[in-house]
């Protein structure tokens, strides 16, 4: 019973990449089921059969692509939608696979396709000439969206300590990053900064930026703290403990921000 439920959950994960494309999925399902039946017939000429379905599926896919690309997630949607829905889909994945982490989710995303998508190969010779350029333009749009998606996943993988590289033919390599033993890490020939304040001061600074809506809205608080601590070479600490300490303050509530304001004001006054 447990194995059956697990299989169903995996199928849900796989299908969610296209679930909004209901009409296209119905045609695709019909195509798969019908082809199994007819292709068993020895004297069956599959050419016209294939072309008829290819045309229907291609028309349907691009109609739904235009309809949903800026509003709903599917593999090939605009990067804006992909970015906006990433955290929610990650949590959904982790709730189904309770011992998984983000790198598992990234691999799952890549395995569904990098620059490929399920309906890419449904090209029909019966597409009207005046439509060919239009469809080619949409295919290029999808490619650029998937390209930005891959670069985003590459960045997310690096935050998890993995290096993601596209090889060719819709394949990839993902391996743990090997850091040197030197204290200063180097990324793209740029030395990381070092934080000379306390963890409590850093928490006050980061939390102030978050509460001011000055950082990426799609990132969780945990993600933001991880990016800051990685870049500033700060050992991992529990930001929630530090935030609780800040909320307990009764007299000076923002000592670091007060110090920053005082230092900046002094600079402005004495700049000459």
N, C-alpha and C positions, 0 to 999 in steps of 0.2 A: 504493500500500500504506500509506504513511504517513498519507494523508488518511483512509483507511478506519479505521485505528487511532484517529485523532483523533476521528472521529465516534462510534466505540464508547466512547471515554473520556468524551465529553460525555454520551452516553446513560447511562453509569454514574452520572455526577454527578447527572443529573436524576432517575433512578430511586431513588437512595439516600434521597431524602426520604420514600419510602413502602415501602422494601423489606421492612420487618418485617411489613407488613400483607399477608401472602402470599395469604390467602383473598380479600380484597377486590380485590387486584390481578388475580387470576385471573378474578374475575367481571367486572371492568372491561375486561380484555382480551377476554373472550368477548362482552361487550356491544358493544365497538367493532367486532369482526370480524363479528358476526352482523348488526349494524345496517347495515353496508356492503352485505351480501348482500341483505337483505330490502328495504331502501329503494330498491333498483333496480327492484323490482316495482311496476308502475303501480297495480294494484288492491289493494296491501297497506295495511291499516289499522294504522298504527304505534302507536295509542294504548295498546291492551292490552299490546303488546309492550314498549313503553317503561315502562309502569307496573310490569310484572312485574320487569324488570331494576332499576328504580329502587328498588323495595322490597327486593330481595335485596341490592343494593349498600349501601343505607343500613343495613340490619340488620347486615350483615357489618362495615361500617366501625365502627359504634358498639360492636359486640361486641369487635372488636380494639382499639379506642380504650381501652376500659375495661381490657382485658388488659395493654396495653403502655405506657400513658401515663406511668407512674411508673418504668419500667425501661429503655425503649428509645427512641432518637431516631426521630421522624418529624415531619413538618410538622403541628403541632397538639399535640404532646406537652407535658407539664408543663414549665414554665420551668426547674425544677430539673434535669431531664434535659438540656434544651437547653444550659444553662450548663455542665454537667459535660462534655458531649461537644464543645463548641465548638472547643477548641484542637486536639483530635485530628482533627476534620473539616477544620479550616483547613489543617493540615499535609498531609492527604491531597489536598486541592485543589491546594496549591502543588507537591506532588510530581508531579501530573498535568500542571499548567500551569506549567512551570518558571520562566517569567519573570513570573508573576503575583505580586501582593502581597495584603495583607489587604483592601484596599478593593475589589479585584476579587472576592474571595470574598464580601464583604458584598453587593455588587451581585448576584452570582449567587443568594444567599439571598433577596434581595428580589424578584428576577425570578420566582422560583418561586411567590411569593405573599406578601402582607403580612398582610391579614386574611382572605384567601381560602385555600382548600385544595381539592385536586383533587375531592373527593367532596362538597363543600358543596351543590352544586345537585341532588343526587340525592334530592329530596324526593318522597314518594309520597302520593297521596290515600288509599291503602289502609292507611296506618298506623293502627293501632287508636287510638281516642280516648284510652284510658287511658295510652297510650305517648307521646302528643304532648308533654305537659308534661315527661316524663322526657328525651326527646330534645332539647327546647328548652333544658333545663338543661345538658345536655352541650355543646350548641352554644355556649352562653354561656361555659362553662368553657374551650372551645377559643379563643374570642375573647379572653378575658382572658390566656391563655397567649401567644397571638400578639401581644397588645398589649405584654406585658412583653418579648417577644423583639424587637419593633421598637425599644423604648426602649433595650434593651441594644445593638442594632446601631447606634443613633444615638450612643451613648457611644463605642463602638469606632471609629466613623467619625471622631468628633471627635479621638480620639487619633492618627488618621492624617492629620489636617489637613483634614477634610471636614465640611461641614454637611449633615445628612440631615433632610429635611422631608417629612412625609406631606401629600399634596395632597388627593386624593379618588379614589373609584372604584378603589381598589387601586393607585394610582400614587404616585410619589414624585419628589422632586428631590434631587440630591446634587451639591454644588459645593464647590470649595476654600474654606476659611475665609480671609477677608482680615483680617490682623492690622494694627493701626496700627503706626507706627514708634516709638511710645513704648516705653520699656523695660518698664514695668509693664503686663502684659496684664490685661484685665478679662473676667471670665466671670460672667454672671448678676449683674452689679453687685458682684461680690466680687473684690477685688484679690488677685492671687497673692502668695504669700510669697516672700521672697528668702533664699537660702542664703548665709551669710557665712563658712562653713567651707571646707575644701579638698575636692576631689573624693574624695580618699582617705578623709577623715573621713565624707563622705556615704556612701561605699561600705560602710564599716564599720557604719554605722547601719542601712542598708537590708538588708545581708546578715544582720545579727543578727536583724532582724525576720523575715526569710524563714526562717532556720534555727530560729527559735522558733515557727514555724507561726502567726504572729499576723496574717498577711495572706491575701488571697484565694488559696485552694489551686488554683483553676482557671487562674490567671494564670501565665505563664512568668516566669522571672527577668528576661528582657529587657523584658517588658511592665511589670513592677513598676518597674524602673529608669526606664523612659520616663515613666511617670506621675509619679514623684517629681521627675525632672529638669524635666519640663514645668511642674509646679505650683510648683516652687521656682526657676524661671527660671535653670536651670543649663545651660550649653552642653553639647551631647552629648559624651560621652567613652566610652571602651571600659571597661565595668565589669569585664570579665574580666582586663584588665591590672592593674587596681587590686586585684582579689581575689588575683591571683598575688602582688602585693607584700605583701598582708596575710599570706598563707600563708608568706612567707619570714621573717617576724618571729621573732626568737629570744629577745629579752628581754621587753619590755612588749608583750604580744600584742594588747591592746585599749585603747589609750590614750584614745580618745574615750569609750568606755563607762566607763572609770575616771574620766574627767573629769566625765561626767554623774552618776555615782554620788556623787562628792565634792561636786558642786554641789548636788545634791538633799539630801544628808545635811546640808550646811551650812544649807540653807534650813529644813529641819525643826527643827534644833537652835536656830536663831536666829529662828524665826518670830515669837516674842513680842518 
